[in-house]
């Protein structure tokens, strides 16, 4: 009844307020970040990302989907965004029997929005980008990687150029690889915008390109591996392990002694222990001794709810090839 609806709305509001307050307390050096991270904010299946004056929302279950109008009113009241977009196009929604669509829920959403993460500015297309536009969960790992990046840089599966744009500031030679023509175009535009025109973006299949670079005898001082989730479900774990091992093995062979490999996995089906053992196998098989300098996870705006393994999904190891 009506009373129940009011109770639900009150609960929604207080949990969204708490999530927003927590993000404000982090004092993130960015205008784009995650405001609501599902279970970890006690709002299962709800994701709200902030991109400057705009919000992107995903409701990934039937219950949350029904609450979207209420959620929209609450975030508009709390944050006064210029526009709110429902990015309800993930495949997960189909499993829940929900339609897949992208809808403007409030205000208007321009075709391109400029946001900042640390010193890097991005031009983001909220309607088309993967996830809700940017991979916000890597922001703090890009910052960490910047402490080590030097010499020749190779950024694999670069997508929007997140790592490449941040690290090209300290790497006089920089290459970014992605299979998507759109991504490559956006990296080039963002390279100019960020004053790193020496960053070369190439549209290639990363697996093939790593093999080609190895044959060509190429060497790098800083390599980033940030592939898409290879293991979307339990059944794909063996293939995922093989994929992760191959790219890490190839990258290690391309790495100069004293060079750094920043290697990530965002498949929660491949846990930290499995990922560490894949890295070990790659190191043994490529005859590349490496040490781990930092072991990292997703940024603080994507907190982990203890006991819910799905909320701890991003692993990022910063490795150094022993000289």
Secondary structure, DSSP 4 states (H G I P E B T S, - for coil): -HHHHHHHHHHHHHHHHHHHHHHHHHT-SBSEEEEEEGGGGT-TTEEEEEETTEEEEEE-SHHHHHTHHHHHHHHHHHH--SEEEEEET-THHHHTT---EEEEEEE---S-EEEEETTEEEEE-TTTSSTTSS-GGGHHHHHHHHTT--SEEEEES-TTTHHHHHHTTT-SEEEEEES-HHHHHHHHHHHHHTT-TTEEEEE--HHHHHHHHHHTT--EEEEEEE---S-SSGGGHHHHHHHHHHHHHHHHHHEEEEEEEEEEE--TTS-HHHHHHHHHHHHHHTT--EEEEEEE-S-TTS---TT-GGG---EEEEEEE--
